[in-house]
Amino acid sequence: MTELANLRQRYRDDKNALFAELSVSGASTRGVRRALQRLARLTDNTLRELWQRAGFGADFALVAVGGYGRGELFPHSDVDVLVLLPDGSQPDTDQALKMRLERFIGDCWDLGLEIGSSVRTIDDCVAEAGKDITVQTSLLECRLLAGQARRFRTLVQRLGAAMDPKAFFVAKTLEMRQRHHKYENTPYALEPNCKESPGGLRDLQIILWVAKAAGLGKSWDELARKGLATPLEARQIKANEALLSLIRARLHLLAHRREDRLVFDLQTAVAESFGFKAQVPGPGDQTARNTRRASEALMKRYYWAAKAVSQLNQILLLNIEERLASAEPGVQRLRPINERFFDKGGMLEVASDDLYLRQPQAILETFHIYQTTLGIKGLSARTLRALYNARPVMNAKFRADPANRETFRRIVMEPEGITHAMRLMNQTSVLGRYLWVFRHIVGQMQHDLFHVYTVDQHILMVLRNVRRFFIAEHSHEYPFCSQLAAGWDKPWILYVAALFHDIAKGRGGDHSELGAKDVRTFCRQHGIDREDARLIEFLVSEHLTMSRMAQKEDLSDPDVISAFAKRVGNERYLTALYLLTVADIRGTSPKVWNAWKGKLLEDLYRYTLRALGGRAPDPGAEVEGRKREALQQLALHALPHLAHKALWDTLDVSYFMRHEADEIAWHTRVLSKELARLAPGQVLDRSIVRARLSPEGEGLQVLVYAPDQPDLFARICGYFDTSNFSILDARVHTTLEGHALDTFEVIAPTMTEHYRELIGMVERQLAQTVDERGPLPAPTMGRLSRRVKSFPIKPRVDLRPDEKAQRWLLSVSASDRAGLLYCITRVLARYEISVQLAKITTLGERVEDTFLISGPQLQVNKRQIDLETDLLDTLEG
């Protein structure tokens, strides 16, 4: 045991010394590969000593496989080894061999080696490699550590003879495609996996795997010598590989385990290990333009490296594929497109390697041809390489060239292919070099807890969403948007607005205003008509307005609609803004959009369209129209004549303004039966709770009718919070007889097929909660997510009177957590404040809630300050 203990201590000491070397602060990536190789050699020597201790015979062999087989080892990566058995060995029947294997593997774990072991004969290895591409890949990089060299050479020869380079290439590229899809096909995730994400280390390893399988080379320098990569590409691959490797190594060291994701918790620590520091504006800097987290600087560097890896991966894999295809009989024909380009089997091929250096105007022409030529599905390796090498000519002169501006204008105005063209331009770095303002937001993180993409990827996602409105095959997704798009004459106006709407993010100041200036310059430079340019500028400057109005204002208020109608001015501007707003919200995160937000935006559009049509909002006519429609629906349910009067006589105009005819009919149908059972003069002394599937097709709509009490709203919110329902909207009304008639739109954590049981549970439990008088229960403090902890939002409370000075608007903004809404409503209840309308907006992990409130306490300045202070304390937890 003493010998093993000494070996363990020596291994740990040497390993910790290497870890310290990898942890040295500074941004230099020199030496990282050498350090990883030294860690692998240290592990090699340790395993050899353990192998000797285990007493294996001379005809056994110990082989390093997988990543460890490459001769590099990350601090907490698995140590993958193969125990190569003599032919005919059977550990299951040979008890002595089984005990030897168990002792060897046990000693490895006791020593602190995270061992991943397999025990096979040569025949087993060849058979498994033929069935499983993962095993074949792992054995491709095998390396002898100890034991019989002749047996190892036989293994390598047998594996080489069984290798089909073309089949291996196809399998690995398909595997890569699946992996990329798992990571949403983008290197720009906010918490990327620096090994597995697109543009990560795995993309570089795949190149070497398929090259080695085809006998084309084992290193970047060898690939360059064989013409598969240029010397410049080989240098850039090695530089980016070193950066990604150092990031991964430091992630392991900081997490004290194998962690390949750049999670928010570790981003700042990794950034500081590279010497990045937070940039804070000086005392005289009012724009906060230079404010930047240390993690932001690191992530921008990571994204640029990942982008370069993605480009080089595509170039080299296409080159290897062509080299493999050239070994087969038959010649691939080139079909001329014009004097500069060919169609090479569906890939766009340049006529000469130096085309772009001689004729820079052909750069943008590449994407116009890609966009408009039938059958072209991508760029060839030769074209991608020529673009990669032509980056220096895409300078200020290139951007100012009238011919290039005209070509870009044509790309934007083409009826089809805009999404694919812009994405390809961004992938090849052309978009950022032509639109210099776009270059600044490539890889720009957004620390707002609801955008899950970097700014450039969000912009391209919004562009995609707008384009889908104009494609018939996608009309089922958002039928109303597709209907409006069908009547729109110039889709390119919306494309340009989408391209510029967030282009000024990260500069400081109002990005809408700055973006409007940028797009004004763009329109002038690209010869866009004044009227169209004015609309585009309006869309960029106002792209947040419609969302804010729909989610925070009382849409039943005619003054709100009139003010918005005046702001947009006409139907054309309104329609364009509506389409861009829907596309923008959908492009933030898959979790942000829901059917209720869609309804709010559509309602705002329809109400504003009516106002723009010269039909000024007439509350009286609107109410009568809704009443008539509700009565028609009630007649279909055979409700007795005048049965509605018992309820309607207790309701004022504001109720009918805030509820649709369908909701009024439902409320009446449910409540009239209960009210009809009361004797004359008798008052309902218990609550009625009814629920149904939401008419918007998502979640439940819940009606609560109960004797009013100051803390009723808080009590209801407390039930929904403890039951894990998310409240999207609440409309609170008090009847003339002092009953609360509240309607909630909620989403259940899981909506199962057995929704009737869920509805029954809500009706029963919520009624019981409301009828239980007494103190409100204490809130349960929910845990903050990792993202919220890493990027906390400073809580904000804004209390101001509405425009009529009759009620108050309370706006709160904070990081989301379970039970937060209940905490807010408990504070309001304590101040005896009535909530008349609540709009609950959850943007990822940020909440922005708006309440329309009233109460005598709000008339006293000191009580207002006390209320705001208590709310801030609550939001801060």
FENQUIWO-V930714 format. One record per helix or strand of 3 or more residues. SS is the DSSP state (helix for helix, strand for strand). FROM is the first residue (numbers start at 1). LEN is the number of residues. If there is no record, write none. Layout:
BEGIN
((SS FROM LEN) (SS FROM LEN))
END
This chain:
BEGIN
((helix 2 22) (helix 32 23) (strand 61 4) (helix 66 4) (strand 79 6) (helix 95 17) (strand 115 6) (helix 122 10) (helix 133 8) (strand 143 5) (helix 149 14) (helix 165 18) (helix 201 13) (helix 220 6) (helix 231 25) (helix 264 10) (helix 294 33) (strand 334 3) (strand 341 4) (strand 347 4) (helix 355 4) (helix 362 11) (helix 381 9) (helix 391 3) (helix 396 5) (helix 402 12) (helix 418 10) (helix 430 5) (helix 436 4) (helix 455 15) (helix 472 3) (helix 479 8) (helix 491 10) (helix 511 15) (helix 530 12) (helix 545 8) (helix 558 11) (helix 571 16) (helix 595 18) (helix 619 18) (helix 645 4) (helix 653 6) (helix 661 16) (strand 688 6) (strand 700 8) (helix 712 11) (strand 726 9) (strand 739 9) (helix 755 17) (helix 786 5) (strand 796 6) (strand 808 8) (helix 820 11) (strand 834 10) (strand 846 9) (helix 856 4) (helix 861 16))
END
